[in-house]
Amino acid sequence: MNFKLIKNKNFSFYVGLIIILLNKDSFCQNIKPYELLLTEIMSDPTPAVNLPEDEYIEIYNNSQYNINLSNINIQVGSKSFFPKSYELEPDSFFVFWDKDIPTLKNTGDSIKILCNNKIIHSVQYKPNMHLTKFKRNGGWSLELVDFSKPCLTSNNWISSVSKFGGTPGYLNSNREELSSYPIELTSYYPKNDAQLVLFFNVPIESIETQYNYKKHNNQALVNIPRIDSISIDSISITNVKTCYNVDFDELNLKYGIPKNPNYREIIINELLFNPDENGSDFIEVYNNSNKPFDLSKLAFCKKSYETEFEEPFKLKKNPFLLLPKEYYVVCSDKQWLKNTFPRANNIIEANLPSMNNDSGNIVLLTSSAEIIDEVSYKEDWHFKDLVKQENISLEKINPEHLNIASSWTSASFSHDYATPGYKNSNFIQKETIENRFTLKNKIISPNSDGYQDQLVIHYDLPNTHWTAKISVINSSGIILHVIHPNILLGRNGFINWNGILKNKSTIKPGIYALQIGAFNTKNREKTNKKIVFYVNGNLR
C-alpha cells in the first residue's frame, strides 16, 4: 500500500482516528470463532426461583488472551447492543443484565456474538430446550453443557439444575463432555442447474471440494458445473470440519435434476409390518428407472374401504434425491432399525401410516395424488413354515413383478430376516430367454434361507393375448398342485411359485415337472410344455 504525505491542520486528528479504527478492526479480526461463547440465557425470569427477576445473557472467554468487550456487538433477533469497554480475562464469565440488553423473547430467538460482522458464536434458543413443563413455565435459565462443542444445540443447551434457577457469572450447573457426533451428510439436491445444496447433521466450519461454496450453519451451497436436464454428474467432498475434532470419510456424490415419477418408476420393494414390541414398521422404496427423483414430493398413505386416500405421510420434509437404481428405507426409529438389522443402509427417519399385522394396504403417491405404486399385503404371503413372523420382512422377488402373493416372500435368515436399504435377499434378476417357457433354476429348496426358495418361470411369447394353465405333476403324471388355472400373460415376464401346495403344506423333496398349457385367445394358437425340476431337502 502506498501512502502520500498530506499537510493539513486536522491531519493529526484524522490519523489518530484512523489508527484507532484500524486497531479496533485488526483486534476484531483476531478474535476467532468460539473464542467467546454464549454460555447461559435467562429469557423468562418469572416466576423467580432464587435470582433477581431479570433477563440475562452470559458469555465466556474461551481464548488464551484478554478480550476487550467493546470490540464486539451482540445481536438478539434483529436488535444489537455494543458492550462497554471491559477486559475479559481467559476462562472468565461476564453477564449482561436486563437493563443492558434487548428483550429476550419467551418464545425463542437467535443470539449472536459478532465482530466486524463475523459470527464468533451463535445460538437459536427455544422454550422446548427446557425438557420439563415445570421449567418451561419460567424462572430457570438455559445452560451450555459442553464448551468444547459450542456449535451443537441438541442436548447441549438444557435447563439449569442450580437451586437458584441459574448460575450467572459462575460455572454452569450442567457440565459434561458430550459424545463427538460423526459428521453425516443428511441430504443434498440441486438447487438449480449450477448449484448443489448440502445438508449436514451438525454445523460446519469448512468443506474441502474442487468447487467454490458458501456455508451457513449446517448447510453448504456449492457452485457446480452447469448440468443439463438428463445427465447424472458427481462431486467429491474430501473433508468436512465442524467446531470439534472428528474424522470424516470422503464422499463421492452423484446428482441430477430431479424429475416427476411415472407409475411404477418407484417401487414399494420391502415391508416390515410386524416388528417387536419396541420396534417400528418400515417401508423400502427402489428407483426402478434411470431418472433421479425428489422424495420430498412423495408420501405414503392408506386407502379406506371406500378407496379414499387417508392421511399422507411425507417421506422427507426437505428436498432429497433418490438416484437411479437406489434403495431407501423409511422407518420412524432409525436407531432401533440399525440395532435390529445391523446391515441396514440408506435410512430415512420419518413417520409412516399404521400397518396391521394380518393385512393392509400401502400407497406411494405424489403431492397431486397420482399413484406411483401400491400394494395390498397379507401375512400369509410369508413363508408358511416360519415359527413366528415378528421382525421378518416381506421382500419383493423382483421390482418389476406385479404386487401379488407370488411376487413376495419372507426375507432370508442369512440376512437377519430383512434387507432394509439394500438389494433384497430373494432378488432374482430377469434374464433374456429364447424358449417360450424356461426356469431360472431347475432345483429349488423352499426353506426360506434366501437361496433358490422359489421356482421362477420365465416366459417370452411372440405376441399378446396368451392365457395359461400351469400345474405341478409328479413322476406318475398326477397333478399335485395348480399354480394358476387360467392366468393372463403379458408379452414376456415371470411367474413365481414358493413350493406351497393347496393344502398349505410344502412340497416334499423329489423330482417333479411343470405342465404348461398356453392358449392365444386372438389367433387360437396353442403351445404345451413340460419342464422337469427338482425339490431339494431332507427326505422323510
Rosetta blueprint (number, residue, H / E / L):
1 M L
2 N L
3 F L
4 K L
5 L L
6 I L
7 K L
8 N L
9 K L
10 N L
11 F H
12 S H
13 F H
14 Y H
15 V H
16 G H
17 L H
18 I H
19 I H
20 I H
21 L H
22 L H
23 N H
24 K H
25 D H
26 S H
27 F H
28 C H
29 Q H
30 N H
31 I L
32 K L
33 P L
34 Y L
35 E L
36 L E
37 L E
38 L E
39 T E
40 E E
41 I E
42 M E
43 S L
44 D L
45 P L
46 T L
47 P L
48 A L
49 V L
50 N L
51 L L
52 P L
53 E L
54 D L
55 E L
56 Y E
57 I E
58 E E
59 I E
60 Y E
61 N E
62 N L
63 S L
64 Q L
65 Y L
66 N L
67 I E
68 N E
69 L H
70 S H
71 N H
72 I L
73 N E
74 I E
75 Q E
76 V E
77 G L
78 S L
79 K E
80 S E
81 F E
82 F L
83 P L
84 K L
85 S L
86 Y L
87 E E
88 L E
89 E L
90 P L
91 D L
92 S L
93 F E
94 F E
95 V E
96 F E
97 W E
98 D H
99 K H
100 D H
101 I L
102 P L
103 T L
104 L L
105 K L
106 N L
107 T L
108 G L
109 D E
110 S E
111 I E
112 K E
113 I E
114 L E
115 C E
116 N L
117 N L
118 K E
119 I E
120 I E
121 H E
122 S E
123 V E
124 Q E
125 Y E
126 K L
127 P H
128 N H
129 M H
130 H L
131 L L
132 T L
133 K H
134 F H
135 K H
136 R H
137 N L
138 G L
139 G L
140 W L
141 S L
142 L E
143 E E
144 L E
145 V L
146 D L
147 F L
148 S L
149 K L
150 P L
151 C L
152 L L
153 T L
154 S L
155 N L
156 N L
157 W E
158 I E
159 S E
160 S L
161 V L
162 S L
163 K L
164 F L
165 G L
166 G L
167 T L
168 P L
169 G L
170 Y L
171 L L
172 N L
173 S L
174 N L
175 R L
176 E L
177 E L
178 L L
179 S L
180 S L
181 Y L
182 P L
183 I L
184 E L
185 L E
186 T E
187 S E
188 Y E
189 Y E
190 P E
191 K E
192 N E
193 D L
194 A L
195 Q E
196 L E
197 V E
198 L E
199 F E
200 F E
201 N L
202 V L
203 P L
204 I L
205 E L
206 S E
207 I E
208 E E
209 T E
210 Q L
211 Y L
212 N L
213 Y E
214 K E
215 K E
216 H E
217 N L
218 N L
219 Q E
220 A E
221 L E
222 V E
223 N E
224 I L
225 P L
226 R L
227 I L
228 D L
229 S L
230 I L
231 S L
232 I L
233 D E
234 S E
235 I E
236 S E
237 I E
238 T E
239 N E
240 V E
241 K E
242 T L
243 C L
244 Y L
245 N L
246 V L
247 D L
248 F L
249 D L
250 E L
251 L E
252 N E
253 L E
254 K E
255 Y E
256 G L
257 I L
258 P L
259 K E
260 N L
261 P L
262 N L
263 Y L
264 R L
265 E L
266 I E
267 I E
268 I E
269 N E
270 E E
271 L E
272 L E
273 F L
274 N L
275 P L
276 D L
277 E L
278 N L
279 G L
280 S L
281 D L
282 F E
283 I E
284 E E
285 V E
286 Y E
287 N E
288 N L
289 S L
290 N L
291 K L
292 P L
293 F E
294 D E
295 L H
296 S H
297 K H
298 L E
299 A E
300 F E
301 C E
302 K L
303 K E
304 S L
305 Y L
306 E L
307 T L
308 E L
309 F E
310 E L
311 E L
312 P L
313 F E
314 K E
315 L L
316 K L
317 K L
318 N L
319 P L
320 F L
321 L E
322 L E
323 L L
324 P L
325 K L
326 E L
327 Y E
328 Y E
329 V E
330 V E
331 C E
332 S L
333 D L
334 K H
335 Q H
336 W H
337 L H
338 K H
339 N H
340 T H
341 F L
342 P L
343 R L
344 A L
345 N L
346 N L
347 I E
348 I E
349 E E
350 A L
351 N L
352 L L
353 P L
354 S L
355 M L
356 N L
357 N L
358 D L
359 S E
360 G E
361 N E
362 I E
363 V E
364 L E
365 L E
366 T E
367 S L
368 S L
369 A L
370 E L
371 I E
372 I E
373 D E
374 E E
375 V E
376 S E
377 Y E
378 K E
379 E H
380 D H
381 W H
382 H L
383 F L
384 K L
385 D L
386 L L
387 V L
388 K L
389 Q L
390 E L
391 N L
392 I L
393 S L
394 L E
395 E E
396 K E
397 I L
398 N L
399 P L
400 E L
401 H L
402 L L
403 N L
404 I L
405 A H
406 S H
407 S H
408 W E
409 T E
410 S E
411 A L
412 S L
413 F H
414 S H
415 H H
416 D L
417 Y L
418 A L
419 T L
420 P L
421 G L
422 Y L
423 K L
424 N L
425 S L
426 N L
427 F L
428 I L
429 Q L
430 K L
431 E L
432 T L
433 I L
434 E L
435 N L
436 R L
437 F E
438 T E
439 L E
440 K L
441 N L
442 K L
443 I E
444 I E
445 S L
446 P L
447 N L
448 S L
449 D L
450 G L
451 Y L
452 Q L
453 D L
454 Q L
455 L E
456 V E
457 I E
458 H E
459 Y E
460 D E
461 L L
462 P L
463 N L
464 T L
465 H L
466 W E
467 T E
468 A E
469 K E
470 I E
471 S E
472 V E
473 I E
474 N L
475 S L
476 S L
477 G L
478 I L
479 I E
480 L E
481 H E
482 V E
483 I E
484 H E
485 P E
486 N E
487 I E
488 L E
489 L E
490 G L
491 R L
492 N E
493 G E
494 F E
495 I E
496 N E
497 W E
498 N L
499 G L
500 I E
501 L L
502 K L
503 N L
504 K L
505 S L
506 T E
507 I L
508 K L
509 P L
510 G E
511 I E
512 Y E
513 A E
514 L E
515 Q E
516 I E
517 G E
518 A E
519 F E
520 N E
521 T L
522 K L
523 N L
524 R L
525 E L
526 K E
527 T E
528 N E
529 K E
530 K E
531 I E
532 V E
533 F E
534 Y E
535 V E
536 N L
537 G L
538 N L
539 L L
540 R L
